[in-house]
């Protein structure tokens, strides 16, 4: 009886695809070659009856050896995969400082109108990054992705305003910014009309240190409230800060008047 079909089946299961598998594959080929050589050499010197019985025994031993190698190889692969999953599971989660937390919350709220801070969040403590970041916060590149997120939110929204919809002071500050005709336009979050106002407002107080709305953020830096904005607008520094952050003043296209 030929042992080649059985060997071919096992070898097909061990087709080398990675460096680690190629090493096992080479070792397996050597074992097959040596076993085949020993089997042929011994078979040539044995009587026909004994040769048949010894041939069956050698085939069984070879099949057992191949099965042992295959099982050992599979166990090694599974062990490596389990070790990788375990290491990933126990990798510490990325932590956010106040500036990063403000950027993460702002990015989360500005990305989709329906995004809300879960009611389970304790606003007096730093928020769990997993709730508001759209990448693996335990991954090996999590810190780099946090930094990229911070740059991205303030690049896309150089001027960001947390305000009240039903507030004369907030309307005043909105008017100041609207008159500048900024591009990109001001990103505005009206905190008082949101479903998560009871969580978001105390969270913003903790992160920014501001106790009243509106809160103006330029280039990722908290400028302050209404009094600070008025003073900066009067001195001309507000426009300079906005320009330095990357927003264009008078960026809106003026309507052309048709001649009659």
GICORMO-V885518 format. One record per backbone hydrogen bond with DSSP energy under -1.0 kcal/mol. CO is the residue of the C=O (numbers start at 0). NH is the residue of the N-H. Records with the same first field share a line. If there is no record, write none. Layout:
# GICORMO-V885518
CO: NH / NH
This chain:
# GICORMO-V885518
2: 6
3: 7
4: 8
5: 9
6: 10
7: 11
8: 12
11: 14
17: 21
18: 22
19: 23
20: 24
21: 25
22: 26
23: 27
24: 28
25: 29
26: 30
27: 31
28: 32
29: 33
30: 34
31: 35
32: 36
33: 37
34: 38
35: 39
36: 40
37: 41
38: 42
39: 43
46: 50
47: 51
48: 52
49: 53
50: 54
51: 55
52: 56
53: 57
54: 58
55: 59
56: 60
57: 61
58: 62
59: 63
60: 64
61: 65
62: 66
63: 67
64: 68
65: 69
66: 70
67: 71
68: 72
69: 73
70: 74
71: 75
72: 76
73: 77
74: 78
75: 79
76: 80
77: 81
78: 82
79: 83
80: 84
81: 85
82: 86
83: 87
84: 88
85: 89
96: 100
97: 101
98: 102
99: 103
100: 104
101: 105
102: 106
103: 107
104: 108
105: 109
106: 110
111: 114
117: 120
121: 124
127: 130
128: 131 / 132
135: 138
136: 93
138: 141
140: 144
141: 145
142: 146
143: 147
144: 148
145: 149
146: 150
147: 151
148: 152
149: 153
150: 154
151: 155
152: 156
157: 218
158: 186
159: 216
160: 188
161: 214
162: 190
166: 170
167: 171
168: 172
169: 173
170: 174
171: 175
172: 176
173: 177
174: 178
177: 180
179: 249
180: 250
182: 247
186: 160
188: 162 / 190
190: 193
193: 196
195: 198 / 199
196: 200
198: 202
199: 203
200: 204
201: 205
202: 206
203: 207
204: 208
214: 161
215: 222 / 223
216: 159
217: 220
220: 217
223: 215
224: 228
225: 229
226: 230
227: 231
228: 232
229: 233
230: 234
231: 235 / 237
235: 239
236: 240
237: 241
238: 242
239: 243
240: 244
241: 246
242: 245
247: 182
